[in-house]
Amino acid sequence: MNIPEIITAIKDVSLAIAGATTAVVAVTGLNNWNRELKGKATFEAAKGLAKATYKLRDEIKICRSPFISSSEFPDSYNLLGLRKTAEQEAKGLAHVYTNRWNTVWSVLQEFDTETLEAEALWGEAIKTKTNELRKSVRELNVAIDAYIADAMSGGDNFSADREFGVRMRRTVASTSTDLENDFNKTLEVAILNIEDELRPHLQRKL
């Protein structure tokens, strides 16, 4: 092999090595880019669900506030004074809790949207945890309906089952600082379980 052929061969080998190196760098860069995009999507989904969870928790707290100001009742209710029929009392409470619940419902839709995105990334594990919180929301809704129905009956409904009545009242109205309240305990556990699922994703470095 003469010198020109040797130079050509060396050149071909160099070009082949350079091409292989470029390909490896390109694949490595693509993998890093994909990993970064996935990490960012995971972090954003976790952050979005965390914010929606806390927002829902806060609106539930507002909805369950034992204090009802006169401004929450319709004007017609306040004009009745102290003499109100059971039906009028029930309609007044229905007005209050409908307005409170509308805000909870709106935030729940946001929570559900964030849950779907998280479920697409992590599957059944996160869905199981978010369903626990949704179950608490449904429980509150049922308790509010029972509470208003009891008012409509003049208290007869809960009188027939006092234990049920106490449970419904404690579900409908309580401060978040009442550590003995069963609904508060259930709600706290549901939120802690979601936090446990999200924490690794929120701590992930992009």
Beta strands, then each sheet from edge to edge (+ up, - down):
end
